[in-house]
Structure formats: structure tokens, C-alpha cells
């Protein structure tokens, strides 16, 4: 799933370099959807269940929002 996220991030970064058009908007929307869906699927498997007030300190999954593989990914609660 992180491969899907990486490819989606590449598509989003390359789409920013192109002039705006309906096709580019559709490409960006699909890349954003695929990245969000992959993050969601990873969270379903590797994140703890949410219980109000109990899991405020537990860390979630790393959010990969760009293609820089050397950048540390934040893990939010």
C-alpha cells in the first residue's frame, strides 16, 4: 500500500508542473483518492482502535505526503 501512496505522490507532484486542464484535475483527484484510500487501509490493519479519551497518546500510521524517501514521516495521535 505504501507503493500506491508513493506512486500517487509522484503523480501529484508531476501534475503540479503541468498547465491546468480538466484531465489534470481528474488525475489529481484520482491520485488524492488512491493515496487517501491506501492510508485508510493501512490504518485499518496497523492502527489501534479508537476509544474516546483512552487512545489520545497512541501513535497512528506514518503519513507519506511527498516523494522524498529520506524525510521522516509524522505519526500523529
Secondary structure, 3 states (H helix, E strand, C coil): CHHHHHHHHHHHHHHCCCCCCHHHHHHHHHHHHHHHHHHHHHHHHHCCCCCCCCCCCCCCCECCCCCCCCCCCCECC
